[in-house]
Amino acid sequence: MQPIIRLGGDTLDLQSLNRLVGHDPACGAVATFAGHVRASSDLTALELIHHPVLTERALERIGATAMTQFSLQALLIAHRYGRMPVGEPIVYIAATAAHRRAALDAVSFTIDVLKTEAPFWKREWRGENAVWIEPTSADQTASEQWMETTP
């Protein structure tokens, strides 16, 4: 099976997205992660710019690795781009597997690796002022730890 990738500029409908992974009776676990634009100081919005082909390929590669490494039945990666106000969902990941540890680890792997390996360029907006941001050192460390364990 291939991961389900949804990359778009529209608001993520988490309930609709959750239905995309379906339910296989052989799966005892469904794990999900929803990342939102978090409020900090005077942040008003987060903007993500992407390269349509390169970003989709990166998400497909990350998803395929997760599917194999964690023996998943299904994996959904839905990611927004564009300008999003505080509180809006940015990313949604859902994984189904026979056992909870595989589903939970797959979701953690996917978000950790995605934050450093998927080509998104980020700007934080504070009113009319914007500043470009890079992945944090904690993001890099989390991704590197998973990459060390990926065959």
C-alpha positions, 0 to 999 in steps of 0.5 A, spaced: 500 500 500 502 507 498 501 512 503 495 517 502 498 524 501 494 530 501 497 537 500 493 543 499 492 550 501 485 549 504 483 549 511 484 541 513 477 538 515 480 533 520 474 529 521 473 528 513 481 526 513 480 521 519 475 517 514 480 516 509 484 511 513 478 507 513 478 501 518 481 494 517 479 489 522 486 486 522 488 493 525 488 494 533 491 501 533 489 508 529 494 513 532 493 521 529 497 527 530 494 534 529 499 540 529 496 547 529 499 554 529 501 555 536 500 562 539 506 565 541 508 572 543 505 577 538 504 571 532 498 572 528 500 567 522 504 562 520 506 562 512 508 555 509 511 556 502 512 549 498 515 546 491 509 542 489 513 537 486 519 536 491 514 537 497 509 532 494 515 527 493 518 528 500 512 526 503 511 520 499 518 518 500 517 519 508 510 516 508 513 510 504 518 509 509 514 509 515 509 504 512 515 499 511 518 500 517 512 500 522 508 495 518 502 499 517 496 498 514 494 505 512 498 512 513 495 519 511 499 525 511 495 531 510 499 538 510 497 545 509 501 551 505 499 558 505 498 563 510 494 560 516 492 564 523 493 562 530 489 556 531 489 553 524 491 546 523 497 545 519 498 538 519 494 531 520 497 524 520 494 518 521 497 511 522 493 504 522 497 498 524 496 491 528 499 494 534 499 501 538 506 501 538 507 501 531 502 506 530 504 511 535 512 510 533 509 511 525 506 518 527 512 520 531 517 518 526 513 521 520 512 528 524 519 528 526 522 527 519 517 531 515 519 537 519 526 537 517 526 533 510 520 536 507 521 542 503 517 547 506 519 554 507 516 558 513 515 565 515 512 567 522 508 573 521 507 578 527 502 584 524 505 586 518 512 584 519 515 577 517 521 573 519 523 566 515 524 561 520 528 554 520 527 548 523 529 548 531 535 544 533 530 540 537 527 538 530 534 536 527 535 532 533 529 528 533 529 527 526 536 525 526 534 520 532 529 516 527 534 517 521 539 513 525 534 507 526 531 507 519 534 502 515 
